[in-house]
């Protein structure tokens, strides 16, 4: 079976010198993988390279055995979907209208949505528990509800690869758990491969079976949570000391800051992004 997506010796550097270097990565079909790392480590850049929004200056990105640079935007849009942190709309749309935007890669230029497009949108809204909210204005929804709409829009594309850029950022704990539980369930029911950039180490450990840790544009750890959420590795990348214990209910590694570690963070926000025990 071909890997869903593959990066071979990929380098991409911005004009300010930040970027990624020497990235070798294979993601197999059906995997749930979280990308971890401090701000500026390259998480969003890595997602954009996988999506074809950025092109490597060296190396190659492949999807299902095909060089990403040879695939059209329409081909890519039918194969993979991106869930951004936020979706800003210039005019009022209902939930149904926003979800239908996910069918854009399939629509004829001079026709409206066909029956199959409406059915795909309804299936996506059903999966995200949004059918009862289909006629509500998107701009009137809460942050958690909007995130489910954005996810449903991506599902309406019927992708094989789902990419998410910090899907729980700015959400309260209840909505964080709701979104990540839904993503986990969709992997099983829809056969999706899921890759998400994450800030919270414990949520990543709980909901993803493979983690990669980025530092200064390079992958420094790659494997199941117990191989990545380690005191020595977290100190090397984040510069803080942690205690790692087993979660009493799930047996996964669970990270807690040591009493003096908070002094190493510049702001309270830095603490809450990396750890939310």
The 8 nearest C-alpha neighbors of each residue, nearest first, counted from 0:
[[1, 2, 28, 27, 3, 63, 64, 26],
 [0, 2, 63, 3, 64, 27, 28, 4],
 [3, 1, 27, 4, 26, 63, 28, 25],
 [4, 2, 63, 28, 27, 62, 26, 1],
 [3, 5, 62, 26, 2, 61, 25, 63],
 [4, 6, 25, 61, 24, 60, 26, 62],
 [7, 5, 60, 24, 23, 59, 9, 61],
 [6, 8, 23, 59, 9, 58, 22, 60],
 [9, 7, 58, 21, 22, 23, 6, 10],
 [10, 8, 58, 22, 57, 21, 7, 55],
 [9, 11, 20, 57, 19, 55, 56, 21],
 [10, 12, 55, 19, 56, 18, 20, 9],
 [11, 13, 18, 17, 16, 19, 10, 14],
 [12, 14, 15, 16, 17, 18, 11, 19],
 [13, 15, 16, 12, 17, 18, 11, 56],
 [16, 14, 13, 17, 12, 18, 11, 39],
 [15, 17, 13, 14, 12, 18, 11, 19],
 [18, 16, 13, 12, 15, 19, 216, 14],
 [17, 19, 12, 11, 216, 13, 41, 16],
 [20, 18, 216, 11, 10, 217, 12, 41],
 [19, 21, 10, 22, 216, 217, 9, 11],
 [20, 22, 8, 9, 10, 23, 217, 19],
 [21, 23, 9, 8, 20, 24, 217, 7],
 [24, 22, 7, 6, 8, 21, 9, 25],
 [23, 25, 6, 5, 22, 26, 7, 4],
 [26, 24, 5, 4, 2, 27, 6, 23],
 [27, 25, 4, 2, 3, 5, 24, 28],
 [26, 28, 2, 3, 30, 29, 25, 4],
 [29, 27, 3, 192, 30, 2, 26, 191],
 [28, 30, 192, 191, 190, 27, 186, 31],
 [31, 29, 192, 28, 27, 32, 193, 26],
 [32, 30, 193, 207, 208, 194, 192, 209],
 [31, 33, 209, 194, 210, 207, 30, 193],
 [32, 34, 195, 210, 196, 194, 207, 197],
 [33, 35, 196, 211, 197, 210, 195, 212],
 [36, 34, 212, 197, 211, 213, 196, 198],
 [35, 37, 213, 212, 40, 214, 38, 34],
 [38, 36, 40, 39, 237, 35, 214, 236],
 [37, 39, 40, 36, 41, 42, 198, 269],
 [38, 40, 41, 37, 215, 42, 17, 36],
 [39, 41, 215, 214, 216, 38, 37, 36],
 [42, 40, 44, 216, 39, 43, 18, 45],
 [43, 41, 45, 44, 196, 40, 34, 46],
 [42, 44, 46, 45, 41, 47, 164, 196],
 [45, 43, 47, 41, 46, 42, 48, 18],
 [44, 46, 48, 42, 43, 47, 41, 49],
 [47, 45, 43, 49, 44, 48, 50, 42],
 [48, 46, 50, 52, 44, 49, 45, 53],
 [49, 47, 53, 51, 45, 50, 46, 52],
 [50, 48, 46, 47, 51, 45, 60, 4],
 [49, 51, 47, 48, 52, 46, 79, 53],
 [50, 52, 48, 53, 49, 47, 54, 67],
 [53, 51, 47, 50, 48, 54, 49, 46],
 [54, 52, 48, 51, 47, 55, 50, 44],
 [53, 55, 48, 51, 56, 52, 68, 11],
 [56, 54, 11, 57, 10, 9, 58, 53],
 [55, 57, 11, 10, 54, 58, 9, 12],
 [58, 56, 10, 55, 9, 59, 8, 11],
 [57, 59, 9, 8, 7, 55, 10, 56],
 [58, 60, 7, 6, 9, 61, 55, 57],
 [59, 61, 6, 67, 5, 66, 7, 49],
 [62, 60, 66, 5, 67, 65, 4, 64],
 [61, 63, 4, 65, 64, 3, 67, 5],
 [64, 62, 3, 65, 1, 2, 4, 61],
 [63, 65, 62, 61, 1, 66, 2, 4],
 [66, 64, 61, 62, 63, 67, 69, 70],
 [65, 67, 61, 68, 69, 60, 62, 64],
 [66, 68, 61, 70, 69, 60, 65, 62],
 [67, 69, 66, 70, 51, 54, 60, 71],
 [70, 68, 67, 66, 71, 65, 61, 72],
 [71, 69, 67, 68, 74, 75, 72, 66],
 [72, 70, 74, 73, 75, 69, 68, 67],
 [71, 73, 75, 74, 76, 70, 51, 77],
 [74, 72, 76, 71, 75, 104, 77, 70],
 [75, 73, 71, 77, 72, 76, 70, 78],
 [74, 76, 72, 78, 77, 73, 79, 71],
 [77, 75, 73, 78, 74, 79, 72, 104],
 [76, 78, 74, 75, 158, 79, 156, 73],
 [79, 77, 158, 75, 159, 76, 74, 160],
 [80, 78, 160, 158, 76, 161, 159, 75],
 [79, 81, 161, 153, 158, 162, 76, 160],
 [80, 82, 162, 163, 161, 83, 153, 79],
 [81, 83, 163, 150, 162, 164, 149, 153],
 [84, 82, 164, 85, 81, 163, 86, 166],
 [83, 85, 164, 166, 165, 82, 168, 86],
 [86, 84, 83, 87, 146, 149, 82, 145],
 [85, 87, 88, 83, 84, 149, 145, 146],
 [88, 86, 85, 89, 138, 90, 137, 84],
 [87, 89, 90, 86, 91, 92, 138, 137],
 [90, 88, 87, 91, 92, 86, 138, 137],
 [91, 89, 88, 92, 138, 87, 137, 93],
 [90, 92, 136, 93, 138, 89, 137, 88],
 [93, 91, 96, 136, 137, 97, 90, 94],
 [92, 94, 136, 96, 137, 135, 134, 95],
 [93, 95, 133, 97, 137, 96, 135, 134],
 [96, 94, 133, 98, 93, 97, 99, 134],
 [97, 95, 93, 99, 94, 98, 92, 100],
 [96, 98, 94, 100, 99, 95, 93, 92],
 [97, 99, 152, 95, 100, 96, 101, 151],
 [98, 100, 96, 101, 97, 102, 120, 95],
 [101, 99, 97, 102, 98, 103, 152, 96],
 [100, 102, 152, 156, 99, 155, 103, 98],
 [101, 103, 100, 156, 99, 105, 104, 155],
 [102, 104, 106, 105, 100, 101, 99, 156],
 [105, 103, 102, 73, 106, 76, 77, 101],
 [106, 104, 103, 102, 107, 77, 116, 156],
 [107, 105, 103, 104, 108, 112, 102, 110],
 [108, 106, 110, 109, 105, 111, 112, 103],
 [107, 109, 110, 106, 111, 103, 105, 104],
 [110, 108, 107, 111, 106, 112, 113, 103],
 [111, 109, 107, 108, 112, 106, 113, 105],
 [110, 112, 113, 109, 106, 107, 108, 116],
 [113, 111, 116, 106, 117, 110, 114, 102],
 [114, 112, 116, 115, 111, 117, 106, 110],
 [113, 115, 117, 116, 118, 112, 119, 111],
 [116, 114, 118, 113, 117, 119, 112, 120],
 [115, 117, 119, 113, 114, 118, 112, 120],
 [118, 116, 120, 114, 119, 115, 121, 113],
 [117, 119, 115, 121, 116, 120, 122, 114],
 [118, 120, 116, 122, 121, 117, 155, 115],
 [121, 119, 123, 117, 155, 118, 122, 99],
 [120, 122, 124, 118, 123, 119, 125, 117],
 [123, 121, 125, 119, 120, 124, 118, 126],
 [122, 124, 151, 120, 126, 121, 125, 155],
 [123, 125, 129, 121, 127, 130, 126, 122],
 [124, 126, 128, 122, 123, 127, 130, 129],
 [125, 127, 123, 124, 128, 122, 151, 129],
 [126, 128, 124, 125, 129, 151, 147, 123],
 [129, 127, 125, 126, 124, 130, 131, 147],
 [128, 130, 124, 132, 131, 127, 125, 133],
 [131, 129, 133, 132, 124, 125, 128, 121],
 [130, 132, 129, 133, 128, 134, 135, 124],
 [133, 131, 129, 135, 130, 134, 94, 95],
 [134, 132, 95, 94, 130, 131, 135, 129],
 [135, 133, 93, 132, 94, 95, 136, 131],
 [134, 136, 93, 132, 133, 94, 137, 139],
 [137, 135, 93, 138, 139, 92, 94, 134],
 [136, 138, 93, 94, 139, 140, 92, 135],
 [137, 139, 136, 140, 91, 92, 145, 88],
 [140, 138, 137, 136, 141, 135, 145, 93],
 [141, 139, 138, 137, 144, 145, 142, 136],
 [140, 142, 144, 143, 145, 139, 138, 146],
 [141, 143, 145, 144, 146, 170, 140, 169],
 [144, 142, 146, 174, 145, 141, 170, 147],
 [143, 145, 147, 141, 146, 142, 140, 148],
 [146, 144, 148, 142, 147, 143, 140, 141],
 [145, 147, 149, 143, 148, 144, 150, 142],
 [146, 148, 150, 144, 145, 149, 127, 151],
 [147, 149, 151, 145, 150, 146, 152, 144],
 [150, 148, 152, 146, 151, 147, 145, 82],
 [149, 151, 147, 153, 148, 152, 82, 146],
 [152, 150, 154, 148, 123, 153, 149, 124],
 [153, 151, 98, 101, 149, 155, 150, 154],
 [152, 154, 150, 151, 80, 155, 156, 101],
 [155, 153, 151, 156, 157, 152, 123, 150],
 [156, 154, 101, 152, 120, 157, 153, 123],
 [155, 157, 101, 154, 102, 153, 158, 77],
 [158, 156, 155, 154, 159, 77, 153, 78],
 [159, 157, 78, 79, 160, 156, 77, 80],
 [158, 160, 191, 78, 79, 192, 161, 157],
 [161, 159, 79, 192, 158, 191, 193, 78],
 [160, 162, 193, 80, 79, 81, 192, 194],
 [163, 161, 81, 194, 195, 193, 82, 80],
 [164, 162, 195, 82, 81, 166, 165, 83],
 [163, 165, 196, 83, 166, 84, 195, 82],
 [164, 166, 197, 196, 168, 167, 84, 163],
 [165, 167, 164, 168, 163, 84, 83, 82],
 [168, 166, 175, 170, 165, 169, 178, 174],
 [167, 169, 170, 165, 166, 84, 198, 175],
 [170, 168, 167, 171, 142, 84, 166, 175],
 [171, 169, 167, 168, 174, 175, 143, 172],
 [170, 172, 174, 173, 175, 169, 143, 167],
 [171, 173, 175, 174, 176, 170, 177, 167],
 [172, 174, 176, 175, 171, 177, 170, 143],
 [173, 175, 177, 143, 176, 172, 171, 170],
 [176, 174, 172, 167, 178, 177, 173, 170],
 [175, 177, 179, 174, 173, 178, 180, 172],
 [178, 176, 174, 180, 175, 179, 181, 173],
 [179, 177, 181, 175, 180, 176, 174, 182],
 [178, 180, 182, 176, 181, 177, 183, 175],
 [181, 179, 183, 177, 182, 178, 176, 184],
 [180, 182, 184, 178, 179, 183, 185, 177],
 [183, 181, 179, 185, 180, 184, 178, 186],
 [184, 182, 180, 186, 181, 185, 179, 206],
 [183, 185, 181, 186, 187, 182, 180, 188],
 [186, 184, 188, 182, 187, 189, 183, 181],
 [185, 187, 191, 190, 183, 184, 189, 188],
 [186, 188, 185, 184, 190, 189, 183, 191],
 [187, 189, 185, 186, 190, 184, 191, 183],
 [190, 188, 185, 191, 186, 187, 184, 159],
 [191, 189, 186, 187, 188, 29, 192, 185],
 [192, 190, 186, 159, 189, 29, 160, 193],
 [191, 193, 29, 160, 30, 28, 161, 31],
 [192, 194, 31, 161, 162, 160, 191, 32],
 [195, 193, 32, 162, 33, 31, 163, 161],
 [196, 194, 163, 33, 162, 164, 34, 197],
 [195, 197, 34, 165, 164, 33, 42, 35],
 [198, 196, 165, 35, 199, 34, 195, 33],
 [197, 199, 273, 272, 35, 200, 165, 36],
 [198, 200, 273, 274, 202, 201, 272, 197],
 [201, 199, 203, 202, 273, 274, 204, 198],
 [200, 202, 204, 203, 199, 253, 205, 254],
 [203, 201, 205, 204, 199, 200, 206, 275],
 [202, 204, 200, 201, 205, 206, 207, 33],
 [203, 205, 201, 224, 202, 206, 207, 200],
 [204, 206, 202, 203, 201, 207, 251, 249],
 [207, 205, 203, 204, 202, 179, 183, 208],
 [208, 206, 31, 203, 209, 32, 204, 205],
 [207, 209, 223, 31, 32, 224, 206, 210],
 [210, 208, 223, 32, 222, 207, 31, 224],
 [211, 209, 33, 32, 222, 221, 223, 34],
 [212, 210, 221, 34, 220, 35, 33, 222],
 [211, 213, 35, 220, 36, 219, 218, 34],
 [214, 212, 218, 36, 217, 40, 219, 35],
 [213, 215, 40, 217, 216, 236, 36, 218],
 [216, 214, 40, 217, 213, 41, 39, 19],
 [215, 217, 19, 40, 41, 214, 18, 20],
 [216, 218, 214, 213, 215, 20, 19, 219],
 [219, 217, 213, 212, 220, 214, 211, 22],
 [218, 220, 212, 213, 217, 214, 221, 211],
 [221, 219, 212, 211, 218, 227, 222, 213],
 [222, 220, 211, 210, 212, 227, 219, 218],
 [221, 223, 209, 210, 226, 227, 224, 211],
 [222, 224, 209, 226, 225, 208, 210, 227],
 [225, 223, 227, 204, 226, 228, 210, 209],
 [226, 224, 227, 223, 228, 252, 251, 229],
 [227, 225, 224, 223, 222, 228, 229, 221],
 [226, 228, 224, 229, 225, 220, 222, 221],
 [229, 227, 224, 225, 226, 252, 233, 230],
 [228, 230, 232, 231, 227, 233, 226, 243],
 [231, 229, 233, 232, 241, 234, 240, 242],
 [230, 232, 234, 229, 233, 235, 240, 241],
 [231, 233, 235, 229, 234, 230, 236, 227],
 [234, 232, 236, 230, 235, 237, 231, 229],
 [233, 235, 238, 239, 231, 237, 232, 236],
 [234, 236, 232, 233, 238, 237, 231, 239],
 [235, 237, 233, 234, 238, 214, 232, 36],
 [238, 236, 234, 233, 239, 235, 37, 36],
 [237, 239, 234, 235, 236, 233, 240, 263],
 [240, 238, 234, 260, 237, 241, 263, 233],
 [239, 241, 234, 260, 257, 256, 230, 238],
 [242, 240, 256, 257, 255, 230, 254, 243],
 [241, 243, 255, 254, 256, 257, 244, 230],
 [244, 242, 254, 253, 252, 241, 255, 230],
 [245, 243, 253, 252, 246, 242, 254, 251],
 [244, 246, 252, 250, 251, 253, 247, 243],
 [245, 247, 250, 251, 249, 248, 253, 252],
 [248, 246, 250, 249, 245, 251, 244, 253],
 [247, 249, 246, 250, 251, 245, 205, 253],
 [250, 248, 246, 251, 247, 245, 205, 252],
 [249, 251, 246, 245, 247, 248, 252, 253],
 [250, 252, 246, 245, 249, 253, 204, 205],
 [253, 251, 245, 244, 225, 243, 246, 228],
 [254, 252, 244, 243, 246, 245, 201, 251],
 [255, 253, 243, 242, 241, 201, 252, 244],
 [256, 254, 242, 241, 257, 243, 276, 253],
 [257, 255, 241, 260, 242, 240, 258, 254],
 [256, 258, 241, 260, 259, 240, 242, 255],
 [259, 257, 260, 256, 261, 262, 240, 241],
 [258, 260, 261, 257, 262, 263, 256, 240],
 [261, 259, 262, 257, 239, 263, 240, 258],
 [262, 260, 263, 264, 259, 270, 258, 256],
 [261, 263, 260, 264, 259, 265, 258, 239],
 [264, 262, 261, 260, 239, 265, 238, 259],
 [265, 263, 261, 262, 266, 269, 270, 267],
 [264, 266, 263, 269, 267, 262, 268, 261],
 [267, 265, 268, 269, 264, 270, 261, 263],
 [266, 268, 270, 269, 271, 265, 264, 261],
 [267, 269, 271, 266, 270, 272, 265, 264],
 [270, 268, 272, 266, 267, 271, 264, 273],
 [271, 269, 267, 268, 272, 273, 274, 264],
 [270, 272, 268, 274, 273, 269, 275, 267],
 [273, 271, 269, 198, 270, 199, 274, 268],
 [272, 274, 199, 198, 270, 271, 200, 269],
 [275, 273, 271, 199, 272, 276, 200, 270],
 [274, 276, 271, 199, 201, 273, 272, 200],
 [275, 274, 201, 255, 254, 253, 202, 199]]
